[in-house]
């Protein structure tokens, strides 16, 4: 079999790109309902397109240099860019709060992931993807969809023609966001410190928040996007309510597609034969935290 024969068919990646763009187009229509316009074009739709354009522009030099180094950082920059653009539409207290919370989360996560890849030298997720143009492009396209779907509720509220006061939804949503953000940051810090200890080389973490959940950082992320949706809710109207799918999208993405399934499969392959890890999996919930209990 020649090297050319081993190349995956480009058609699957092209279809994946088309599907991602189609889903984004549907969300753009829903999020644009009764929203502000620019020259007759809904601003939400323009921002949705911008999320993809940024990915594709950065993809070009990334493919040429065969590097995924700036993939996660580009995602974070895109979040900040789209909320900054939305801020030019409404500058009310809700828009300011949403923009600040999304930017804080994005910059924190982006810098964390960028430094992790810098220290590791590469991201193994891309090893079998980046040599193939459309397959690599699809990952960048999916990142554009991730940005849009995750931030959809915030963007719809920020570009809506309806601007009610923050009220109880703002207070409740902020409390939920702060709780989720604190959990995510704490879990990431605990895992980073664990890995930096030479005594923990090739070991799995089961202390701190990781004794309460096997993926506490993901629980925190889902929770904080629930907070964003709660804050955005009063400003939405009509089809814009469809953007409240944001936290559901985050949950499905992390639990069914790219997060937990991949990490759990890697963990089982690495430690699945160890009794200690088997006991940890049995005693510790996958996502939703509960107090640690004795392990058999």
Backbone as CSV, one residue per row, in Angstrom:
resi,resn,N_x,N_y,N_z,CA_x,CA_y,CA_z,C_x,C_y,C_z
1,UNK,0.849,-1.204,0.000,0.000,0.000,0.000,0.876,1.242,0.000
2,UNK,0.623,2.165,-0.912,1.425,3.381,-1.000,0.963,4.385,0.040
3,UNK,1.790,5.432,0.233,1.458,6.485,1.198,0.184,7.195,0.797
4,UNK,-0.020,7.338,-0.542,-1.223,8.003,-1.027,-2.469,7.194,-0.677
5,UNK,-2.346,5.852,-0.747,-3.479,4.986,-0.423,-3.886,5.099,1.039
6,UNK,-2.936,5.481,1.906,-3.218,5.574,3.329,-3.937,6.875,3.691
7,UNK,-4.007,7.802,2.778,-4.635,9.094,3.069,-6.134,8.895,3.284
8,UNK,-6.681,9.486,4.368,-8.125,9.362,4.594,-8.882,10.130,3.518
9,UNK,-10.065,9.673,3.125,-10.833,10.370,2.084,-11.199,11.785,2.515
10,UNK,-10.934,12.734,1.614,-11.219,14.138,1.939,-12.705,14.401,2.010
11,UNK,-13.506,13.557,1.363,-14.946,13.796,1.300,-15.591,13.848,2.683
12,UNK,-15.134,12.989,3.605,-15.703,12.982,4.946,-15.442,14.302,5.662
13,UNK,-14.238,14.827,5.510,-13.900,16.096,6.156,-14.675,17.247,5.533
14,UNK,-14.835,17.214,4.210,-15.585,18.270,3.524,-17.042,18.250,3.977
15,UNK,-17.596,17.047,4.106,-18.974,16.940,4.601,-19.066,17.451,6.033
16,UNK,-18.068,17.122,6.855,-18.050,17.608,8.230,-18.016,19.123,8.305
17,UNK,-17.223,19.729,7.433,-17.142,21.196,7.383,-18.490,21.780,6.984
18,UNK,-19.121,21.165,5.971,-20.415,21.655,5.501,-21.479,21.542,6.586
19,UNK,-21.472,20.435,7.314,-22.442,20.235,8.394,-22.242,21.274,9.496
20,UNK,-20.973,21.515,9.867,-20.676,22.499,10.918,-21.150,23.892,10.513
21,UNK,-20.893,24.259,9.270,-21.311,25.582,8.786,-22.832,25.667,8.727
22,UNK,-23.490,24.570,8.362,-24.951,24.563,8.284,-25.576,24.740,9.673
23,UNK,-25.009,24.058,10.658,-25.507,24.204,12.032,-25.316,25.649,12.500
24,UNK,-24.159,26.207,12.174,-23.878,27.597,12.549,-24.856,28.554,11.879
25,UNK,-25.201,28.257,10.622,-26.148,29.118,9.905,-27.514,29.096,10.583
26,UNK,-27.934,27.906,11.018,-29.203,27.811,11.730,-29.189,28.594,13.029
27,UNK,-28.091,28.499,13.767,-27.979,29.251,15.010,-27.933,30.747,14.733
28,UNK,-27.295,31.142,13.625,-27.216,32.557,13.260,-28.603,33.125,12.981
29,UNK,-29.451,32.328,12.336,-30.823,32.767,12.061,-31.596,32.942,13.362
30,UNK,-31.486,31.958,14.265,-32.207,32.033,15.536,-31.706,33.196,16.389
31,UNK,-30.383,33.333,16.492,-29.817,34.383,17.329,-30.048,35.777,16.802
32,UNK,-30.344,35.884,15.499,-30.549,37.198,14.879,-31.973,37.714,15.039
33,UNK,-32.882,36.881,15.551,-34.284,37.267,15.664,-34.430,38.539,16.497
34,UNK,-35.032,39.557,15.906,-35.236,40.844,16.566,-33.951,41.402,17.194
35,UNK,-32.850,41.160,16.535,-31.589,41.711,16.997,-31.212,42.936,16.183
36,UNK,-30.226,43.653,16.612,-29.762,44.833,15.886,-29.143,44.428,14.559
37,UNK,-29.187,45.362,13.605,-28.656,45.104,12.278,-27.635,46.161,11.882
38,UNK,-26.812,45.802,10.926,-25.830,46.721,10.354,-25.982,46.651,8.844
39,UNK,-26.422,47.755,8.255,-26.664,47.808,6.809,-27.637,46.709,6.386
40,UNK,-28.624,46.452,7.223,-29.644,45.466,6.898,-29.272,44.032,7.199
41,UNK,-28.063,43.794,7.692,-27.605,42.444,8.012,-27.580,42.278,9.530
42,UNK,-28.181,41.232,10.065,-28.172,41.030,11.525,-26.745,40.967,12.064
43,UNK,-26.493,41.702,13.119,-25.152,41.738,13.687,-24.767,40.385,14.278
44,UNK,-25.733,39.671,14.835,-25.434,38.337,15.356,-24.885,37.452,14.242
45,UNK,-25.492,37.525,13.062,-25.041,36.715,11.930,-23.635,37.116,11.495
46,UNK,-23.349,38.411,11.500,-22.009,38.886,11.132,-20.964,38.367,12.124
47,UNK,-21.319,38.392,13.397,-20.398,37.903,14.429,-20.191,36.394,14.291
48,UNK,-21.274,35.682,13.959,-21.170,34.235,13.748,-20.200,33.936,12.611
49,UNK,-20.296,34.693,11.524,-19.387,34.497,10.390,-17.951,34.826,10.783
50,UNK,-17.788,35.862,11.587,-16.457,36.265,12.023,-15.759,35.153,12.804
51,UNK,-16.512,34.409,13.606,-15.939,33.320,14.394,-15.270,32.285,13.498
52,UNK,-15.863,32.035,12.339,-15.290,31.071,11.395,-14.152,31.679,10.588
53,UNK,-14.298,32.910,10.184,-13.261,33.568,9.378,-11.933,33.602,10.135
54,UNK,-11.987,33.907,11.411,-10.764,33.943,12.217,-10.076,32.579,12.204
55,UNK,-10.871,31.507,12.377,-10.284,30.161,12.386,-9.616,29.839,11.058
56,UNK,-10.291,30.144,9.972,-9.764,29.798,8.653,-8.521,30.608,8.303
57,UNK,-8.483,31.854,8.745,-7.306,32.680,8.477,-6.070,32.136,9.201
58,UNK,-6.250,31.713,10.453,-5.125,31.181,11.217,-4.774,29.765,10.752
59,UNK,-5.759,29.049,10.242,-5.516,27.689,9.746,-4.479,27.665,8.629
60,UNK,-4.495,28.673,7.771,-3.588,28.678,6.609,-2.121,28.582,7.021
61,UNK,-1.608,29.518,7.861,-0.202,29.370,8.283,0.014,28.135,9.167
62,UNK,-1.029,27.714,9.904,-0.893,26.526,10.754,-0.676,25.279,9.897
63,UNK,-1.397,25.194,8.787,-1.230,24.039,7.901,0.128,24.077,7.204
64,UNK,0.513,25.254,6.750,1.798,25.397,6.053,2.954,25.000,6.965
65,UNK,2.891,25.428,8.211,3.966,25.135,9.171,3.755,23.819,9.902
66,UNK,2.600,23.159,9.644,2.259,21.893,10.306,2.355,22.028,11.829
67,UNK,1.669,23.049,12.347,1.716,23.325,13.776,0.316,23.570,14.325
68,UNK,0.045,22.993,15.486,-1.205,23.226,16.189,-0.992,24.110,17.414
69,UNK,0.196,24.703,17.492,0.591,25.445,18.688,-0.413,26.530,19.064
70,UNK,-0.968,27.214,18.065,-1.845,28.348,18.362,-3.328,28.010,18.220
71,UNK,-3.651,26.735,18.170,-5.051,26.329,17.990,-5.918,26.790,19.167
72,UNK,-5.578,26.373,20.365,-6.381,26.729,21.536,-6.352,28.235,21.795
73,UNK,-5.185,28.849,21.585,-5.076,30.291,21.809,-5.974,31.053,20.837
74,UNK,-6.043,30.572,19.590,-6.909,31.209,18.601,-8.367,31.127,19.022
75,UNK,-8.764,29.993,19.590,-10.129,29.867,20.082,-10.443,30.901,21.141
76,UNK,-9.513,31.106,22.054,-9.716,32.098,23.115,-9.790,33.510,22.559
77,UNK,-8.902,33.825,21.623,-8.911,35.146,20.995,-10.235,35.382,20.271
78,UNK,-10.769,34.327,19.673,-12.039,34.445,18.957,-13.174,34.785,19.917
79,UNK,-13.207,34.123,21.068,-14.221,34.455,22.080,-14.158,35.933,22.455
80,UNK,-12.963,36.407,22.742,-12.791,37.806,23.148,-13.206,38.740,22.023
81,UNK,-12.852,38.385,20.791,-13.174,39.225,19.641,-14.672,39.336,19.416
82,UNK,-15.384,38.205,19.479,-16.820,38.252,19.187,-17.598,38.996,20.273
83,UNK,-17.215,38.837,21.536,-17.940,39.577,22.576,-17.588,41.055,22.531
84,UNK,-16.358,41.371,22.105,-15.976,42.783,21.954,-16.797,43.432,20.847
85,UNK,-17.008,42.696,19.760,-17.840,43.219,18.672,-19.284,43.399,19.123
86,UNK,-19.797,42.434,19.890,-21.167,42.528,20.382,-21.333,43.705,21.335
87,UNK,-20.263,44.028,22.053,-20.308,45.152,22.999,-20.548,46.481,22.302
88,UNK,-20.218,46.574,21.023,-20.420,47.838,20.295,-21.891,48.078,19.993
89,UNK,-22.722,47.048,20.177,-24.153,47.162,19.886,-24.897,47.693,21.106
90,UNK,-24.805,46.969,22.201,-25.416,47.379,23.469,-24.325,47.528,24.520
91,UNK,-24.369,48.595,25.256,-23.378,48.813,26.302,-24.050,48.871,27.672
92,UNK,-25.156,48.128,27.800,-25.872,48.107,29.067,-25.134,47.212,30.055
93,UNK,-25.612,47.186,31.291,-24.919,46.439,32.343,-24.874,44.943,32.048
94,UNK,-25.931,44.397,31.443,-25.939,42.964,31.127,-24.861,42.641,30.091
95,UNK,-24.771,43.454,29.052,-23.764,43.230,28.012,-22.361,43.354,28.580
96,UNK,-22.149,44.334,29.440,-20.832,44.514,30.052,-20.457,43.302,30.900
97,UNK,-21.426,42.811,31.679,-21.157,41.660,32.539,-20.876,40.411,31.710
98,UNK,-21.707,40.158,30.700,-21.513,38.988,29.854,-20.163,39.028,29.142
99,UNK,-19.822,40.193,28.606,-18.546,40.329,27.894,-17.373,40.080,28.836
100,UNK,-17.464,40.611,30.044,-16.378,40.449,31.013,-16.216,38.986,31.416
101,UNK,-17.325,38.306,31.677,-17.260,36.914,32.132,-16.734,35.993,31.035
102,UNK,-17.214,36.191,29.810,-16.737,35.362,28.701,-15.248,35.612,28.451
103,UNK,-14.845,36.879,28.491,-13.436,37.214,28.241,-12.522,36.654,29.326
104,UNK,-12.942,36.762,30.575,-12.136,36.232,31.685,-11.952,34.726,31.521
105,UNK,-13.050,34.029,31.249,-12.961,32.575,31.063,-12.064,32.218,29.878
106,UNK,-12.270,32.906,28.746,-11.539,32.576,27.527,-10.043,32.835,27.676
107,UNK,-9.676,33.968,28.246,-8.261,34.296,28.405,-7.590,33.358,29.396
108,UNK,-8.294,33.011,30.452,-7.729,32.075,31.434,-7.509,30.697,30.814
109,UNK,-8.532,30.192,30.129,-8.424,28.863,29.531,-7.405,28.857,28.395
110,UNK,-7.439,29.892,27.568,-6.511,29.953,26.439,-5.066,29.977,26.871
111,UNK,-4.754,30.784,27.868,-3.377,30.856,28.353,-2.963,29.553,29.011
112,UNK,-3.896,28.925,29.731,-3.611,27.647,30.389,-3.277,26.564,29.361
113,UNK,-4.097,26.464,28.309,-3.877,25.441,27.294,-2.638,25.735,26.454
114,UNK,-2.418,27.020,26.162,-1.243,27.391,25.366,0.044,27.039,26.103
115,UNK,0.095,27.349,27.385,1.295,27.036,28.170,1.476,25.531,28.318
116,UNK,0.360,24.800,28.406,0.462,23.352,28.524,1.048,22.743,27.251
117,UNK,0.599,23.220,26.103,1.129,22.698,24.837,2.571,23.155,24.634
118,UNK,2.874,24.376,25.066,4.249,24.860,24.941,5.198,23.985,25.746
119,UNK,4.780,23.610,26.944,5.630,22.769,27.790,5.735,21.348,27.242
120,UNK,4.613,20.851,26.680,4.613,19.483,26.153,5.290,19.393,24.797
121,UNK,5.312,20.519,24.062,5.933,20.535,22.745,4.964,20.283,21.610
122,UNK,3.866,19.563,21.884,2.868,19.284,20.857,1.594,18.774,21.521
123,UNK,0.543,18.665,20.723,-0.731,18.147,21.185,-1.000,16.861,20.412
124,UNK,-1.007,15.743,21.116,-1.112,14.462,20.426,-2.417,14.289,19.652
125,UNK,-3.436,15.096,19.974,-4.703,14.999,19.255,-4.540,15.293,17.771
126,UNK,-3.521,16.081,17.418,-3.366,16.535,16.038,-2.339,15.734,15.236
127,UNK,-1.669,14.802,15.867,-0.589,14.088,15.187,-1.045,13.419,13.896
128,UNK,-2.245,12.839,13.895,-2.736,12.122,12.715,-3.692,12.955,11.879
129,UNK,-3.806,14.242,12.221,-4.763,15.114,11.529,-4.083,16.170,10.665
130,UNK,-3.084,16.844,11.227,-2.524,18.019,10.564,-1.861,17.781,9.202
131,UNK,-1.409,16.557,8.852,-0.836,16.390,7.511,-1.874,16.474,6.392
132,UNK,-3.155,16.368,6.724,-4.205,16.318,5.711,-5.005,17.623,5.721
133,UNK,-5.023,18.313,4.583,-5.567,19.669,4.479,-6.994,19.768,5.017
134,UNK,-7.926,19.019,4.429,-9.329,19.164,4.813,-9.614,18.612,6.207
135,UNK,-8.888,17.590,6.594,-9.081,17.038,7.940,-8.624,18.029,8.995
136,UNK,-7.498,18.671,8.748,-6.990,19.684,9.671,-7.894,20.908,9.655
137,UNK,-8.364,21.279,8.457,-9.260,22.423,8.335,-10.563,22.178,9.091
138,UNK,-11.023,20.929,9.088,-12.268,20.619,9.777,-12.152,20.885,11.272
139,UNK,-10.978,20.608,11.869,-10.817,20.865,13.299,-10.924,22.355,13.605
140,UNK,-10.389,23.177,12.710,-10.491,24.629,12.901,-11.937,25.096,12.687
141,UNK,-12.620,24.492,11.729,-14.022,24.821,11.496,-14.873,24.447,12.703
142,UNK,-14.594,23.286,13.274,-15.332,22.857,14.461,-15.054,23.788,15.639
143,UNK,-13.867,24.366,15.682,-13.584,25.322,16.751,-14.427,26.582,16.573
144,UNK,-14.629,27.003,15.318,-15.509,28.136,15.066,-16.925,27.836,15.519
145,UNK,-17.392,26.597,15.247,-18.727,26.190,15.697,-18.788,26.151,17.217
146,UNK,-17.727,25.663,17.841,-17.652,25.615,19.302,-17.797,27.020,19.899
147,UNK,-17.082,27.976,19.349,-17.169,29.346,19.851,-18.588,29.880,19.717
148,UNK,-19.162,29.716,18.536,-20.503,30.258,18.296,-21.557,29.594,19.176
149,UNK,-21.568,28.266,19.210,-22.597,27.561,19.965,-22.459,27.803,21.463
150,UNK,-21.240,27.866,21.946,-21.024,28.058,23.378,-21.398,29.468,23.816
151,UNK,-21.046,30.458,23.023,-21.292,31.854,23.393,-22.599,32.397,22.829
152,UNK,-23.399,31.543,22.193,-24.599,32.000,21.490,-25.560,32.790,22.372
153,UNK,-25.852,32.285,23.559,-26.805,32.978,24.438,-26.291,34.357,24.824
154,UNK,-25.001,34.441,25.139,-24.415,35.734,25.495,-24.461,36.695,24.313
155,UNK,-24.112,36.213,23.133,-24.084,37.074,21.945,-25.488,37.532,21.563
156,UNK,-26.474,36.632,21.682,-27.855,37.005,21.364,-28.357,38.087,22.315
157,UNK,-28.053,37.939,23.598,-28.481,38.938,24.583,-27.794,40.277,24.335
158,UNK,-26.525,40.225,23.956,-25.755,41.458,23.754,-26.145,42.196,22.479
159,UNK,-26.727,41.495,21.513,-27.127,42.137,20.257,-28.641,42.296,20.152
160,UNK,-29.368,41.933,21.200,-30.827,42.008,21.196,-31.307,43.446,21.290
161,UNK,-32.471,43.700,20.731,-33.078,45.030,20.849,-33.765,45.189,22.202
162,UNK,-33.835,44.127,22.955,-34.453,44.144,24.288,-33.353,44.197,25.344
163,UNK,-33.367,45.227,26.170,-32.299,45.396,27.162,-32.861,45.641,28.560
164,UNK,-33.448,44.642,29.184,-33.973,44.803,30.556,-32.835,44.899,31.562
165,UNK,-33.186,45.338,32.764,-32.183,45.438,33.816,-31.712,44.043,34.237
166,UNK,-30.546,43.985,34.863,-29.977,42.711,35.272,-30.913,41.934,36.200
167,UNK,-31.354,42.574,37.272,-32.299,41.947,38.181,-31.785,40.669,38.831
168,UNK,-32.714,39.838,39.279,-32.378,38.618,40.005,-31.659,37.609,39.116
169,UNK,-31.997,37.602,37.810,-31.327,36.679,36.898,-29.837,36.995,36.791
170,UNK,-29.503,38.277,36.809,-28.104,38.673,36.746,-27.343,38.228,37.982
171,UNK,-27.959,38.407,39.153,-27.314,38.019,40.412,-27.148,36.508,40.499
172,UNK,-28.231,35.782,40.182,-28.183,34.321,40.240,-27.183,33.758,39.228
173,UNK,-27.231,34.281,38.008,-26.323,33.807,36.971,-24.865,34.064,37.321
174,UNK,-24.597,35.219,37.897,-23.226,35.547,38.295,-22.745,34.598,39.384
175,UNK,-23.615,34.285,40.340,-23.241,33.362,41.421,-22.913,31.973,40.858
176,UNK,-23.718,31.513,39.899,-23.481,30.203,39.283,-22.165,30.232,38.498
177,UNK,-21.933,31.323,37.754,-20.705,31.440,36.967,-19.470,31.435,37.871
178,UNK,-19.505,32.218,38.935,-18.360,32.297,39.848,-18.068,30.918,40.454
179,UNK,-19.118,30.199,40.827,-18.930,28.858,41.390,-18.276,27.928,40.371
180,UNK,-18.807,27.925,39.154,-18.250,27.072,38.112,-16.826,27.435,37.759
181,UNK,-16.547,28.724,37.653,-15.200,29.189,37.308,-14.208,28.797,38.392
182,UNK,-14.618,28.956,39.657,-13.739,28.604,40.775,-13.419,27.114,40.764
183,UNK,-14.419,26.290,40.468,-14.197,24.842,40.414,-13.237,24.493,39.282
184,UNK,-13.447,25.077,38.114,-12.597,24.770,36.961,-11.148,25.192,37.203
185,UNK,-10.967,26.400,37.692,-9.615,26.908,37.940,-8.908,26.087,39.007
186,UNK,-9.616,25.784,40.082,-9.020,24.998,41.163,-8.626,23.603,40.696
187,UNK,-9.513,22.963,39.942,-9.217,21.613,39.435,-8.014,21.624,38.500
188,UNK,-7.953,22.600,37.613,-6.814,22.697,36.685,-5.510,22.937,37.447
189,UNK,-5.570,23.796,38.465,-4.361,24.071,39.246,-3.902,22.830,40.002
190,UNK,-4.842,22.112,40.589,-4.491,20.901,41.326,-3.843,19.866,40.410
191,UNK,-4.371,19.714,39.217,-3.798,18.735,38.287,-2.426,19.177,37.797
192,UNK,-2.273,20.479,37.542,-0.971,20.996,37.099,0.080,20.784,38.176
193,UNK,-0.246,21.106,39.421,0.704,20.922,40.524,1.027,19.441,40.719
194,UNK,0.034,18.593,40.539,0.233,17.146,40.685,1.243,16.646,39.650
195,UNK,1.079,17.095,38.419,1.960,16.637,37.349,3.378,17.184,37.477
196,UNK,3.531,18.313,38.116,4.862,18.908,38.266,5.701,18.186,39.322
197,UNK,5.067,17.404,40.163,5.781,16.653,41.194,6.401,15.414,40.556
198,UNK,7.722,15.293,40.569,8.380,14.130,39.948,7.898,12.792,40.496
199,UNK,7.457,12.783,41.751,6.981,11.532,42.348,5.682,11.040,41.704
200,UNK,5.003,11.947,40.964,3.721,11.580,40.353,3.843,11.262,38.869
201,UNK,5.051,11.107,38.383,5.260,10.808,36.966,4.493,9.545,36.572
202,UNK,3.709,9.677,35.501,2.916,8.552,34.977,1.881,8.034,35.963
203,UNK,1.458,8.878,36.918,0.412,8.499,37.857,-0.853,9.307,37.565
204,UNK,-1.981,8.900,38.111,-3.236,9.616,37.930,-3.598,10.348,39.214
205,UNK,-4.227,11.505,39.054,-4.586,12.306,40.215,-5.903,11.809,40.803
206,UNK,-5.960,11.715,42.126,-7.170,11.284,42.826,-7.316,12.026,44.149
207,UNK,-6.867,13.254,44.166,-6.914,14.066,45.379,-7.545,15.412,45.087
208,UNK,-7.872,16.145,46.151,-8.522,17.435,45.965,-9.896,17.256,45.331
209,UNK,-10.241,18.125,44.384,-11.522,18.012,43.695,-11.608,16.735,42.867
210,UNK,-10.457,16.181,42.521,-10.421,14.962,41.707,-10.815,13.729,42.515
211,UNK,-10.966,13.883,43.826,-11.519,12.807,44.652,-13.047,12.869,44.656
212,UNK,-13.584,14.007,44.248,-15.033,14.201,44.189,-15.601,13.862,42.815
213,UNK,-14.787,14.032,41.787,-15.216,13.788,40.410,-13.988,13.446,39.578
214,UNK,-14.173,12.572,38.568,-13.040,12.236,37.713,-12.759,13.347,36.698
215,UNK,-13.716,14.272,36.556,-13.527,15.402,35.635,-14.139,16.667,36.236
216,UNK,-13.628,17.132,37.374,-14.220,18.305,38.039,-14.070,19.587,37.228
217,UNK,-12.999,19.690,36.437,-12.820,20.882,35.609,-13.933,21.002,34.577
218,UNK,-14.360,19.874,34.014,-15.454,19.903,33.046,-16.783,20.243,33.723
219,UNK,-16.979,19.748,34.931,-18.193,20.108,35.666,-18.234,21.622,35.882
220,UNK,-17.095,22.200,36.264,-17.030,23.642,36.464,-17.326,24.411,35.196
221,UNK,-16.822,23.926,34.064,-17.060,24.622,32.799,-18.531,24.581,32.406
222,UNK,-19.148,23.441,32.550,-20.579,23.341,32.246,-21.382,24.278,33.146
223,UNK,-21.026,24.321,34.415,-21.742,25.153,35.379,-21.613,26.637,35.045
224,UNK,-20.423,27.081,34.676,-20.253,28.515,34.403,-21.025,28.946,33.162
225,UNK,-21.150,28.047,32.165,-21.944,28.408,30.979,-23.437,28.385,31.286
226,UNK,-23.842,27.618,32.285,-25.224,27.713,32.766,-25.451,29.107,33.358
227,UNK,-24.450,29.616,34.063,-24.533,30.955,34.620,-24.676,32.012,33.540
228,UNK,-23.925,31.863,32.465,-24.014,32.796,31.338,-25.424,32.779,30.746
229,UNK,-25.995,31.583,30.577,-27.335,31.461,30.009,-28.381,32.118,30.904
230,UNK,-28.215,31.962,32.217,-29.162,32.575,33.163,-29.105,34.098,33.061
231,UNK,-27.914,34.657,32.971,-27.762,36.112,32.846,-28.380,36.603,31.546
232,UNK,-28.198,35.835,30.470,-28.672,36.259,29.148,-30.183,36.157,28.996
233,UNK,-30.799,35.228,29.707,-32.206,34.866,29.502,-33.182,36.049,29.384
234,UNK,-33.183,37.032,30.301,-34.188,38.096,30.221,-34.099,38.961,28.968
235,UNK,-32.962,38.980,28.304,-32.795,39.826,27.117,-33.197,39.114,25.832
236,UNK,-33.505,37.830,25.923,-33.829,37.055,24.739,-35.314,37.153,24.411
237,UNK,-35.640,36.911,23.145,-37.031,36.943,22.704,-37.199,36.068,21.456
238,UNK,-38.366,35.469,21.346,-38.659,34.666,20.166,-37.651,33.549,19.922
239,UNK,-37.189,33.463,18.679,-36.245,32.418,18.284,-34.906,32.517,19.001
240,UNK,-34.643,33.655,19.621,-33.382,33.794,20.357,-33.288,32.810,21.521
241,UNK,-34.428,32.339,22.000,-34.392,31.368,23.098,-33.676,30.081,22.694
242,UNK,-33.566,29.842,21.399,-32.853,28.656,20.928,-31.380,28.713,21.318
243,UNK,-30.858,29.917,21.542,-29.440,30.046,21.911,-29.168,29.535,23.325
244,UNK,-30.235,29.302,24.100,-30.057,28.753,25.442,-29.556,27.313,25.403
245,UNK,-29.414,26.777,24.208,-28.827,25.449,24.041,-27.339,25.458,24.388
246,UNK,-26.766,26.640,24.562,-25.323,26.773,24.818,-24.792,25.822,25.897
247,UNK,-25.318,25.852,27.129,-24.773,24.932,28.147,-25.044,23.470,27.825
248,UNK,-26.146,23.188,27.127,-26.427,21.812,26.710,-25.380,21.359,25.702
249,UNK,-25.033,22.252,24.782,-23.991,21.957,23.793,-22.664,21.672,24.485
250,UNK,-22.319,22.488,25.469,-21.068,22.278,26.207,-21.097,20.922,26.903
251,UNK,-22.233,20.590,27.519,-22.359,19.309,28.211,-22.176,18.143,27.237
252,UNK,-22.867,18.185,26.113,-22.768,17.098,25.134,-21.374,17.001,24.542
253,UNK,-20.750,18.159,24.286,-19.407,18.166,23.717,-18.417,17.506,24.664
254,UNK,-18.503,17.847,25.949,-17.536,17.343,26.921,-17.815,15.912,27.367
255,UNK,-19.066,15.497,27.332,-19.398,14.161,27.842,-19.573,13.111,26.755
256,UNK,-19.808,13.539,25.518,-20.105,12.571,24.461,-19.132,12.595,23.282
257,UNK,-18.376,13.695,23.131,-17.574,13.827,21.906,-16.083,13.942,22.189
258,UNK,-15.636,15.128,22.579,-14.189,15.380,22.596,-13.550,15.392,23.976
259,UNK,-14.328,15.385,25.018,-13.756,15.526,26.351,-13.586,14.220,27.078
260,UNK,-14.587,13.861,27.861,-14.517,12.691,28.736,-14.267,11.379,27.985
261,UNK,-14.949,11.099,26.868,-14.697,9.822,26.184,-13.232,9.610,25.809
262,UNK,-12.588,10.652,25.282,-11.194,10.532,24.872,-10.278,10.361,26.082
263,UNK,-10.500,11.153,27.124,-9.648,11.089,28.305,-9.833,9.781,29.063
264,UNK,-11.074,9.313,29.161,-11.323,8.062,29.860,-10.705,6.879,29.115
265,UNK,-10.797,6.907,27.791,-10.209,5.820,27.006,-8.697,5.787,27.188
266,UNK,-8.078,6.969,27.212,-6.629,7.046,27.417,-6.254,6.562,28.812
267,UNK,-7.060,6.943,29.819,-6.777,6.560,31.205,-6.915,5.052,31.395
268,UNK,-7.955,4.465,30.818,-8.159,3.021,30.948,-7.013,2.266,30.275
269,UNK,-6.589,2.761,29.138,-5.479,2.118,28.424,-4.196,2.175,29.245
270,UNK,-4.008,3.287,29.973,-2.768,3.480,30.713,-2.785,2.839,32.095
271,UNK,-3.924,2.967,32.815,-3.962,2.493,34.202,-5.047,1.448,34.467
272,UNK,-5.786,1.067,33.437,-6.925,0.180,33.632,-6.592,-1.151,34.271
273,UNK,-5.344,-1.584,34.160,-4.943,-2.872,34.740,-4.608,-2.762,36.221
274,UNK,-4.543,-1.518,36.750,-4.154,-1.313,38.139,-5.383,-1.355,39.055
275,UNK,-5.278,-2.078,40.145,-6.387,-2.184,41.095,-6.734,-0.828,41.711
276,UNK,-5.706,-0.014,41.952,-5.936,1.297,42.556,-6.790,2.168,41.640
277,UNK,-6.492,2.127,40.330,-7.275,2.924,39.390,-8.685,2.359,39.242
278,UNK,-8.811,1.048,39.241,-10.132,0.426,39.163,-10.997,0.838,40.352
279,UNK,-10.382,0.905,41.536,-11.111,1.329,42.732,-11.507,2.795,42.640
280,UNK,-10.599,3.601,42.084,-10.881,5.035,41.918,-12.063,5.240,40.975
281,UNK,-12.082,4.541,39.859,-13.185,4.665,38.900,-14.509,4.216,39.520
282,UNK,-14.449,3.172,40.322,-15.667,2.642,40.929,-16.232,3.582,41.988
283,UNK,-15.361,4.261,42.717,-15.799,5.094,43.840,-16.071,6.545,43.460
284,UNK,-15.575,6.977,42.303,-15.643,8.392,41.947,-16.533,8.620,40.734
285,UNK,-17.525,9.517,40.834,-18.414,9.774,39.693,-17.660,10.380,38.510
286,UNK,-18.183,10.138,37.328,-17.529,10.618,36.108,-17.490,12.141,36.070
287,UNK,-18.608,12.795,36.376,-18.701,14.250,36.198,-19.244,14.972,37.426
288,UNK,-20.469,14.685,37.801,-21.110,15.438,38.878,-20.504,15.036,40.225
289,UNK,-19.949,16.002,40.958,-19.188,15.695,42.189,-20.061,15.141,43.305
290,UNK,-19.439,14.301,44.116,-20.043,13.864,45.375,-18.903,13.626,46.346
291,UNK,-19.167,13.735,47.642,-18.092,13.549,48.622,-17.399,12.207,48.452
292,UNK,-16.084,12.168,48.624,-15.351,10.907,48.462,-15.842,9.862,49.451
293,UNK,-15.792,8.621,48.996,-16.145,7.523,49.890,-15.029,6.486,49.848
294,UNK,-15.025,5.631,50.829,-13.958,4.633,50.924,-13.937,3.746,49.695
295,UNK,-12.747,3.412,49.243,-12.589,2.565,48.067,-12.197,1.168,48.481
296,UNK,-12.845,0.221,47.853,-12.548,-1.171,48.158,-11.183,-1.555,47.633
